[in-house]
Amino acid sequence: MNDVKVKEMREMIDRLNHASDAYYNGLPEEMTDFEWDALFDKVKALEEETGFSFPDSPTQKVSSDDTQGQKEPHEFAALSLAKTKKPEDLVKWAEGRPIWISWKLDGLTLVVTYDNGKLSKIVTRGDGHIGTNITHLREGIRGIPERIDYPGHAVIRGEAVISYADFNAFVLESGEDYANPRNLASGSLTLKDVEEVKKRHIHWVPFTLVHLDEPLVSWGARMDWLDARGFTSVERERIDHPDLESINKVINAWTEKVTGNINPYPVDGLVIGYDDTDYASTGSVTGHHATRAGYAFKWQDEAVESVLDHIEWSCAASTITPVAVFEPVEIEGTTVKRASLCNISECERLGIGGKGTTLSVIKANKIIPKVIHVTKTEGSFDIPAVCPVCGSETAVSVSAQSGTKTLKCQNPACAAKQLKKFTRFVSKGGMDIDGISEQTLDRFVNEGWIREYADIYKLAEHHDEIAELDGFGVKSADNLSASIAKARTVPDHRVIFALCIPLVGPDVAKRLLNAYPFEELFETAKNADDPEIFSDLDGIGPEKSAAFVNWVKDEENQKIVEHLLQEVQVSHTETAPSGAKCEGLTFVVTGDVHIYKNRNELKAYIESQGGKVTGSVSKNTSFLINNDVTSTSGKNRKAQELNIPILSEEAFVERFAS
């Protein structure tokens, strides 16, 4: 045996295992998927060449999460899948049998078990044989019902994932440093507080039905079984005759879904499985792979070299992120010239320098431009001493948990830190300016075009500059100007909501406006000697009154409102009920709705019929509306304790809307 090669193998395995620990446990990335796969392939090739493998080699074991809590053995081992980047391997593996292709979701695998129709446990994958029981986090994870219509024993495997949109929103709002949605998902499931987990918007997407008491030998039928019981299972497509042409056709179509951002969740490939589940269970186990359980297809990442022009520092929330701007290159059919470098630690790990540094760039999972390697460093990596948005002092912050170094703006009033407020301002419930996403607002803030709300109505002055930005163009700039022009007349209650006044949501805004016209309301608050002047109004109280009055009295806020009113016209809205079917009743709405478009629409109907909607169950509540009537959630338990009726949406409609 070649000792040099064995030593080399040992060093590579240690690097892979260390990176896997970070990958599965919510810690900062130590290497990209591209780098990990390349190193894994080298280890595998050396093992085949030498005929020797270490027991802890990633080719021999399932990577594990270190989620703290009660350990639980899996009833059915959660083995990993063999991987390939060659469609020809999939054709050979399929053997002409009908197969299914589905997403290989990039999150954290959870095994969910039901007995007699009731959820009995949620267990992380762990090492594939033993995981951690996290059943206590059920209410914080969307997509796991407490009850299902099945009297027997069911075991379901799925992926806990966070959408790109929810990930970006959380990072911007919290200022916390996570490399990607999977990193946030795995870190979130180590938390103990369910309310904190809820803020991460984790969705559990079932990708296979592992066991039922009765035989169901078609994988497609098993997934249909899940859908029929209210689960939102993984997207999938059947191939009846899997030859190279048909497999390539499907892979190409699914690749377009990824590159076109049609799929909201992060994925790192595709999963191929037999429809015949009996046949799939007959394979042997090699290392920690069941040979017929499925196959994972991963895209070939095309790495292209470019030369760094400069580092651009982009401020979002309190974090200032380095972005590499390099000579334009063609990757996966598109022109790429920018890639986020995440944080200072990542720049140091890569060896980023200054202008002229040679970079290797990919589009990770066909979507996100990423610098994976520095071939040659030129000049020095300079960290700015002032914020690019407001010009205030910056400071390097080091995470106590991970040691990750990030750059922070020290100005609490920096416009970049108001991004969530700007997002609410343009939202449907606010000024309803169509076509401006949070990411677009972030871009405009960093360009220096938005410092306060009124500036959003002046974006048309930057029409030509917007048209020149990456991802925009003349048509996008035209559409944006049209949306802004359309939103210059706004109902009074939406203006108040859009201002992001603490404790003042749509309901409070309407109640204030029921008592005072818009202009009089602000003038009364401005001149009030008592901050609790509105506390006697129905549904307001001293805390909300003081929050509104104190906000209006602030001179900076007065300037903000004054500048905004120079740009928009405020219209008065009629708030009197149009009916009386809910008159005198107080409702609490919780959970998902199916008949109404959303909970706001249901709330609006109740108010239009003379009813009131509050956020918490109390002795004054008339009805709790929850489609999961038998849930043991906090609101359901409180309602039961107070003998308050719990209505499903259907029951509500039958009683109050028919």
C-alpha positions in Angstrom: 0.0 0.0 0.0 1.3 3.5 -0.9 1.8 5.3 2.4 1.9 8.7 0.7 -1.4 8.2 -0.9 -3.0 6.9 2.3 -1.7 10.0 4.2 -3.1 12.2 1.4 -6.4 10.4 1.7 -6.5 10.9 5.5 -5.9 14.6 5.2 -8.7 15.0 2.6 -11.1 12.9 4.7 -10.5 15.2 7.7 -11.2 18.3 5.6 -14.4 16.7 4.2 -15.7 15.6 7.6 -15.0 19.0 9.2 -16.8 20.8 6.3 -19.7 18.4 6.6 -20.1 19.1 10.3 -20.4 22.8 9.5 -22.7 22.0 6.6 -25.2 20.0 8.7 -25.1 22.1 11.9 -25.8 25.6 10.9 -22.2 26.8 11.1 -20.4 28.9 8.4 -19.5 27.1 5.2 -15.9 25.8 5.1 -16.0 24.9 1.4 -18.5 25.2 -1.5 -20.5 22.2 -2.8 -18.3 22.4 -5.8 -15.2 22.1 -3.8 -16.6 19.3 -1.6 -17.7 17.2 -4.5 -14.4 17.6 -6.2 -12.5 16.5 -3.0 -15.0 13.7 -2.5 -14.3 12.4 -6.0 -10.5 12.5 -5.3 -11.0 10.4 -2.1 -13.2 7.9 -3.9 -10.7 7.6 -6.8 -7.8 7.0 -4.3 -9.9 4.4 -2.4 -10.5 2.5 -5.7 -6.9 2.8 -6.6 -5.5 1.6 -3.3 -8.3 -0.8 -2.3 -8.3 0.8 1.2 -10.8 3.1 2.9 -11.0 4.6 6.3 -14.1 3.8 8.4 -15.0 7.5 8.7 -14.6 8.3 5.0 -17.6 10.2 3.6 -17.8 7.4 1.0 -18.6 5.0 3.9 -20.8 6.9 6.2 -23.8 9.3 6.3 -22.9 12.8 7.4 -24.5 13.7 10.7 -26.2 16.6 12.3 -25.3 17.3 16.0 -28.8 18.6 17.0 -29.0 18.5 20.7 -31.7 16.5 22.4 -33.1 13.1 23.0 -31.6 10.6 20.6 -34.0 8.2 18.8 -33.2 5.2 16.6 -34.8 5.2 13.2 -37.3 2.5 12.5 -36.0 2.5 8.9 -32.4 3.5 8.2 -32.1 6.8 6.3 -29.3 5.9 4.0 -27.7 8.3 1.6 -27.9 8.0 -2.2 -25.2 7.2 -4.7 -24.4 10.3 -6.8 -23.5 11.0 -10.4 -23.1 13.9 -12.8 -23.6 11.7 -15.9 -27.1 11.0 -17.3 -25.7 7.8 -18.8 -25.3 6.4 -15.3 -29.0 7.0 -14.6 -30.0 5.2 -17.8 -27.9 2.1 -16.8 -29.3 2.2 -13.3 -32.9 2.5 -14.4 -32.7 -0.8 -16.4 -35.6 0.3 -18.5 -38.1 0.3 -15.5 -40.4 3.3 -14.9 -38.7 5.9 -12.7 -39.6 9.2 -11.1 -37.5 12.4 -11.0 -37.9 14.8 -8.2 -36.0 17.7 -6.5 -33.0 16.9 -4.3 -34.0 19.6 -1.8 -31.2 21.3 0.1 -32.2 21.4 3.7 -32.3 19.1 6.7 -34.0 15.7 6.5 -36.7 15.0 9.1 -38.5 11.7 9.6 -42.1 12.2 10.7 -44.2 9.3 12.2 -48.0 9.1 12.7 -49.9 6.5 14.7 -53.7 6.2 14.6 -53.9 9.5 12.8 -51.9 11.5 15.3 -48.3 12.8 15.1 -46.2 10.6 17.3 -42.6 12.0 16.6 -40.3 14.1 14.5 -36.7 12.9 14.3 -33.7 14.4 12.5 -31.8 12.2 10.1 -28.7 12.2 12.3 -26.3 9.6 11.1 -29.0 7.7 9.2 -29.5 5.2 12.0 -30.0 7.5 15.1 -31.4 11.0 15.0 -32.6 13.6 17.5 -36.3 13.9 18.6 -37.5 17.5 17.9 -41.3 16.8 18.1 -41.5 19.8 20.5 -40.8 22.1 17.5 -43.8 20.9 15.4 -45.6 24.2 15.6 -42.6 26.1 14.4 -42.3 24.0 11.2 -44.9 24.4 8.4 -46.3 21.4 6.6 -46.4 18.9 9.5 -50.1 18.5 10.5 -50.8 17.2 14.0 -53.4 14.8 12.6 -54.0 13.0 9.4 -56.8 10.8 8.0 -55.2 7.4 8.5 -55.8 4.9 11.4 -52.5 3.0 11.1 -48.8 3.5 11.3 -47.2 5.8 8.7 -43.5 6.9 8.4 -42.7 9.8 6.1 -39.3 11.3 5.2 -39.1 14.9 4.0 -36.8 17.9 3.9 -37.0 21.0 6.2 -36.2 23.9 3.8 -36.4 27.6 3.7 -37.2 29.5 0.5 -34.8 31.9 -1.0 -37.3 34.7 -0.4 -37.8 33.9 3.3 -34.0 33.4 3.8 -33.3 36.9 2.3 -36.0 38.5 4.4 -34.8 36.9 7.6 -31.1 37.8 7.1 -32.0 41.3 6.2 -34.3 41.8 9.2 -32.1 40.0 11.8 -28.7 41.0 10.6 -27.5 37.4 11.5 -24.9 35.8 9.3 -25.9 32.6 7.4 -24.3 31.4 4.2 -27.5 30.0 2.6 -31.0 28.8 3.3 -29.9 25.3 4.3 -27.4 26.7 6.7 -30.2 28.7 8.4 -32.6 25.7 8.4 -30.1 23.4 10.1 -29.1 26.1 12.6 -32.8 26.9 13.4 -33.6 23.3 14.3 -31.1 23.4 17.2 -33.2 26.2 18.9 -35.5 25.4 21.8 -37.9 28.3 21.5 -40.8 27.4 19.0 -41.6 31.1 18.5 -38.0 31.7 17.4 -38.2 28.8 15.0 -41.5 30.2 13.5 -39.6 33.3 12.5 -37.4 31.3 10.1 -40.4 30.1 8.0 -39.2 26.5 7.7 -41.3 24.3 5.4 -41.2 20.6 5.6 -41.6 19.0 2.2 -42.2 15.2 2.1 -40.1 13.4 -0.5 -41.0 9.8 0.2 -43.6 7.7 2.1 -41.4 5.1 3.9 -44.0 2.9 5.4 -47.7 2.2 5.5 -49.5 -0.7 7.2 -51.0 -1.9 3.9 -49.0 -2.6 0.7 -48.7 0.3 -1.7 -45.9 -0.7 -4.2 -46.0 2.3 -6.5 -43.9 5.3 -5.4 -46.1 7.6 -7.4 -49.2 6.2 -5.6 -47.5 6.7 -2.3 -46.9 10.4 -3.1 -50.5 10.8 -4.2 -51.5 9.3 -0.8 -49.5 12.0 0.9 -51.1 14.7 -1.2 -54.6 13.4 -0.5 -54.0 13.8 3.2 -53.0 17.5 3.0 -49.3 17.3 2.7 -47.5 19.4 0.0 -45.0 16.8 -1.2 -42.1 17.2 -3.5 -42.6 18.1 -7.2 -42.0 15.0 -9.4 -42.2 13.7 -12.9 -42.6 10.1 -14.2 -40.5 8.6 -17.0 -42.1 5.4 -18.3 -39.3 4.5 -20.7 -36.0 5.9 -19.3 -33.6 6.0 -22.2 -30.9 8.6 -22.6 -33.1 10.9 -24.8 -36.0 10.9 -22.3 -33.8 11.4 -19.2 -31.9 14.2 -20.8 -35.1 15.9 -21.9 -36.5 15.8 -18.3 -33.2 16.9 -16.8 -33.0 19.9 -19.2 -36.5 20.9 -18.4 -35.9 20.8 -14.7 -32.6 22.6 -15.1 -34.6 25.5 -16.7 -36.8 25.6 -13.6 -33.8 26.1 -11.5 -32.1 28.7 -13.7 -35.5 30.5 -14.2 -36.0 30.7 -10.5 -39.4 28.8 -10.8 -38.6 26.6 -7.8 -38.7 28.7 -4.6 -36.6 26.3 -2.6 -32.8 25.6 -2.8 -31.9 22.4 -4.5 -28.6 20.7 -5.1 -29.6 18.2 -7.7 -32.3 15.7 -8.7 -33.4 12.4 -7.2 -34.2 9.4 -9.4 -36.1 6.5 -8.0 -38.0 3.4 -9.2 -41.8 3.5 -9.2 -41.8 -0.1 -8.1 -41.0 0.2 -4.4 -40.8 -3.6 -3.9 -38.0 -3.8 -6.5 -36.3 -0.7 -5.0 -36.0 -2.5 -1.6 -34.2 -5.6 -3.1 -30.9 -3.9 -3.7 -27.8 -4.4 -1.5 -26.2 -1.9 0.8 -22.7 -0.7 -0.2 -21.1 1.5 2.4 -24.1 3.6 3.5 -25.8 3.5 0.1 -28.7 1.2 -0.8 -28.1 0.4 -4.4 -31.7 0.5 -5.6 -33.2 3.0 -3.1 -32.5 5.9 -5.5 -29.8 7.8 -7.3 -28.9 11.5 -6.9 -28.0 13.5 -10.0 -25.9 16.6 -9.5 -25.2 19.2 -12.1 -21.8 19.7 -13.6 -20.7 23.1 -12.3 -18.9 25.0 -15.0 -16.0 26.9 -13.5 -14.7 29.9 -15.4 -11.8 32.2 -14.6 -12.0 36.0 -14.5 -10.1 38.9 -13.2 -11.3 41.0 -10.2 -11.9 44.7 -11.0 -12.9 45.8 -7.5 -14.7 44.8 -4.3 -18.1 46.5 -3.9 -19.4 46.8 -0.3 -23.2 46.4 -0.1 -25.0 47.3 3.1 -28.2 45.4 4.1 -29.6 45.8 7.7 -26.5 46.2 9.8 -24.2 44.0 7.8 -21.9 45.3 5.0 -21.3 42.5 2.5 -18.3 42.3 0.1 -19.3 41.7 -3.5 -16.7 40.7 -6.1 -17.0 42.7 -9.4 -15.0 41.1 -12.1 -14.5 41.0 -15.9 -17.8 39.7 -17.5 -17.8 35.9 -18.2 -20.3 33.5 -19.8 -21.4 30.8 -17.3 -24.3 28.4 -18.1 -25.5 30.6 -20.9 -25.6 33.9 -19.1 -23.2 36.8 -18.5 -21.9 37.0 -15.0 -19.8 39.9 -13.5 -20.7 40.0 -9.8 -20.7 37.4 -7.0 -21.3 37.9 -3.2 -18.3 37.0 -1.1 -20.5 36.6 2.1 -18.3 38.1 4.7 -14.7 39.0 5.7 -13.9 35.5 6.9 -14.8 34.0 3.5 -12.6 36.6 1.7 -9.7 35.7 4.0 -10.3 31.9 3.4 -10.3 32.4 -0.4 -7.3 34.8 -0.3 -9.1 37.6 -2.0 -6.9 40.5 -2.9 -7.4 43.7 -5.0 -7.7 44.6 -8.6 -6.1 42.1 -10.9 -6.7 39.0 -8.7 -7.6 36.0 -10.7 -10.8 34.2 -9.6 -12.5 31.0 -10.4 -16.3 31.5 -10.6 -19.3 29.1 -10.9 -23.1 29.4 -10.7 -23.8 27.2 -7.7 -26.7 24.8 -8.4 -27.1 26.7 -11.7 -28.3 29.9 -9.9 -26.0 31.8 -7.6 -22.7 33.2 -8.9 -20.0 32.1 -6.4 -16.2 32.6 -6.2 -14.8 29.1 -5.4 -11.0 29.7 -5.7 -8.4 32.4 -6.1 -5.7 31.3 -8.6 -3.5 34.4 -8.2 -3.7 37.3 -5.7 -2.8 40.8 -6.6 -2.8 43.8 -4.3 -4.5 43.8 -0.9 -8.0 43.2 0.5 -9.1 46.5 2.0 -11.9 46.8 4.5 -13.8 50.2 4.3 -13.7 52.4 7.4 -17.0 54.0 6.5 -20.5 52.7 5.5 -21.1 52.9 1.7 -24.7 54.0 2.4 -24.5 56.7 5.1 -20.8 57.4 5.5 -20.7 56.5 9.2 -18.0 54.6 10.9 -17.8 50.8 10.5 -16.4 48.0 12.8 -15.5 44.4 12.3 -17.8 42.1 14.4 -16.7 38.5 15.3 -19.5 36.0 16.0 -19.1 34.4 19.5 -20.5 31.1 18.2 -18.7 30.6 14.9 -15.8 33.2 14.9 -17.1 34.6 11.6 -16.0 38.1 10.9 -18.4 40.6 9.4 -18.4 44.3 8.8 -21.1 46.4 10.6 -22.3 50.0 10.2 -22.3 51.7 13.5 -25.1 54.2 12.7 -28.5 53.1 14.0 -30.2 55.5 11.7 -28.5 54.2 8.5 -31.0 54.0 5.6 -29.9 50.4 5.0 -31.1 49.5 8.5 -34.6 50.7 7.5 -35.0 48.2 4.7 -37.8 46.3 6.4 -39.7 49.5 6.8 -39.2 50.5 3.2 -40.5 47.0 2.3 -43.6 47.4 4.4 -44.1 50.9 2.9 -44.3 49.6 -0.7 -46.3 46.5 0.2 -49.9 45.7 -0.8 -51.1 46.7 2.7 -49.1 49.9 2.5 -48.7 52.2 -0.5 -49.1 49.2 -2.9 -46.3 50.1 -5.3 -46.1 47.1 -7.6 -42.8 45.7 -8.9 -40.5 46.8 -6.0 -39.1 43.8 -4.1 -37.0 44.0 -1.0 -34.0 43.1 -3.0 -34.7 46.0 -5.4 -35.1 48.4 -2.5 -31.8 47.2 -1.1 -30.2 48.0 -4.4 -31.6 51.5 -4.6 -30.6 52.2 -1.0 -27.1 51.2 -1.8 -27.1 53.4 -4.9 -28.0 56.3 -2.6 -31.4 57.0 -4.2 -33.5 56.2 -1.1 -33.0 57.8 2.3 -36.7 58.3 3.4 -40.1 57.2 2.2 -40.6 60.3 -0.1 -37.5 59.3 -2.1 -39.3 56.2 -3.4 -41.7 58.6 -5.3 -38.6 60.3 -6.8 -37.1 57.2 -8.4 -38.4 58.2 -11.8 -35.6 60.9 -11.7 -33.2 58.0 -11.8 -34.9 56.3 -14.8 -31.9 56.1 -17.0 -29.6 54.9 -14.3 -32.1 52.2 -13.2 -32.3 51.0 -16.8 -28.5 50.5 -16.8 -28.5 48.3 -13.7 -28.0 44.5 -14.0 -31.3 42.8 -14.3 -33.3 45.9 -15.2 -33.4 47.6 -18.6 -35.6 50.3 -20.1 -38.8 48.4 -19.9 -38.3 47.6 -16.2 -37.5 51.2 -15.5 -40.6 52.3 -17.4 -42.8 49.8 -15.5 -41.4 51.0 -12.2 -42.1 54.7 -13.1 -45.7 53.7 -14.0 -46.2 51.8 -10.8 -45.1 54.8 -8.7 -47.3 57.1 -10.7 -50.3 54.8 -10.1 -49.6 54.7 -6.3 -49.7 58.5 -5.7 -53.3 58.4 -4.5 -53.6 56.2 -1.4 -56.3 55.5 1.2 -55.6 57.0 4.6 -55.5 53.8 6.6 -52.9 52.3 4.2 -50.7 55.5 4.6 -50.7 55.1 8.4 -49.8 51.4 8.1 -47.1 52.2 5.6 -45.4 54.6 8.0 -44.3 51.6 10.2 -45.5 53.3 13.4 -44.9 50.9 16.4 -48.0 48.9 17.5 -50.0 50.5 14.7 -51.2 47.9 12.2 -54.1 48.0 9.8 -56.7 47.5 12.5 -55.4 50.2 14.8 -55.1 52.6 11.8 -58.8 52.1 10.9 -59.9 52.5 14.5 -58.0 55.8 14.8 -59.5 57.0 11.5 -63.0 56.0 12.6 -62.7 58.7 15.3 -60.6 61.4 13.5 -60.0 62.4 9.8 -56.4 61.9 8.6 -55.1 65.4 9.0 -57.0 66.0 12.3 -55.6 62.8 13.7 -52.0 63.8 13.1 -52.6 67.3 14.3 -54.3 66.1 17.5 -51.4 63.7 18.3 -48.8 66.4 17.6 -50.4 68.8 20.0 -51.5 66.3 22.7 -50.4 66.9 26.3 -51.4 63.3 27.2 -49.9 60.5 25.2 -52.9 58.3 26.1 -55.3 60.7 24.5 -56.7 57.9 22.2 -56.8 55.2 24.8 -60.6 55.4 25.2 -61.1 54.4 21.6 -62.4 50.9 21.1 -59.4 48.5 20.5 -56.7 51.1 21.2 -55.8 51.4 24.8 -53.0 53.4 26.5 -50.0 51.5 25.0 -51.0 51.9 21.4 -52.2 55.4 21.9 -48.8 56.4 23.4 -46.9 54.6 20.6 -48.8 56.6 18.0 -48.6 60.0 19.8 -44.9 59.6 20.6 -44.1 58.7 17.0 -46.0 61.7 15.7 -44.4 64.1 18.2 -40.9 63.2 17.0 -39.6 66.0 14.8 -37.8 63.7 12.4 -41.0 61.7 11.9 -42.9 65.0 11.3 -40.4 65.8 8.5 -40.9 62.3 7.0 -44.7 62.7 6.9 -44.4 66.3 5.6 -42.1 65.2 2.7 -44.3 62.2 1.9 -47.4 64.3 1.7 -45.7 66.5 -0.9 -45.6 63.4 -3.1 -48.9 61.7 -2.5 -52.6 62.4 -2.2 -54.4 60.8 0.8 -58.0 59.6 0.1 -60.5 59.0 2.8 -61.9 55.5 3.1 -65.4 54.6 4.3 -65.0 52.2 7.3 -68.7 51.8 8.2 -69.8 48.1 8.1 -71.8 47.1 5.0 -73.7 44.3 6.9 -74.4 43.1 10.4 -73.9 39.3 10.3 -70.9 39.5 12.8 -72.2 42.5 14.7 -71.1 42.6 18.3 -68.9 39.5 18.0 -65.1 39.2 18.5 -63.1 36.6 16.5 -59.6 35.3 16.6 -58.2 33.8 13.3 -55.3 31.3 13.4 -53.7 28.9 11.0 -54.0 28.6 7.2 -57.2 29.5 5.4 -58.5 27.8 2.2 -61.8 29.5 1.3 -60.6 33.0 1.7 -57.5 34.1 -0.2 -55.7 34.9 3.1 -56.4 35.7 6.7 -56.6 39.5 5.9 -59.5 38.8 3.5 -61.3 36.9 6.2 -60.6 39.6 8.7 -61.9 42.3 6.2 -65.2 40.3 5.8 -65.7 40.0 9.5 -65.2 43.8 10.0 -67.5 44.6 7.0 -70.2 42.7 8.9 -69.7 44.6 12.1 -67.4 42.2 13.9 -64.0 42.6 15.5 -60.8 40.6 15.0 -58.2 40.4 17.7 -54.8 38.6 17.9 -55.2 36.6 21.1 -57.9 34.5 22.8 -59.5 36.0 25.9 -62.7 35.9 27.8 -64.0 38.6 25.4 -63.5 36.3 22.4 -66.7 35.0 20.8 -65.2 32.5 18.4 -61.8 31.1 17.4 -61.5 30.3 13.7 -59.0 27.4 13.0 -59.2 24.9 10.3 -57.3 22.4 12.5 -60.2 22.2 15.0 -58.6 19.4 17.0 -55.2 21.0 17.2 -53.5 21.2 20.7 -52.0 24.6 19.8 -51.9 27.3 22.5 -54.9 29.2 21.1 -57.0 26.1 20.8 -56.2 25.1 24.4 -57.0 28.6 25.7 -60.3 28.6 23.8 -61.2 25.2 25.3 -60.3 26.4 28.8 -62.6 29.4 28.4 -65.4 27.4 26.6 -65.0 29.5 23.5 -66.3 27.7 20.3 -63.7 26.7 17.7 -65.0 27.0 14.1 -63.5 25.6 11.0 -63.5 28.0 8.0 -66.4 26.0 6.5 -68.4 26.3 9.7 -67.8 30.0 9.8 -68.9 30.5 6.2 -72.1 28.4 6.8 -72.9 30.4 10.0 -71.9 33.9 9.1 -71.4 34.2 5.4 -74.1 32.2 3.7 
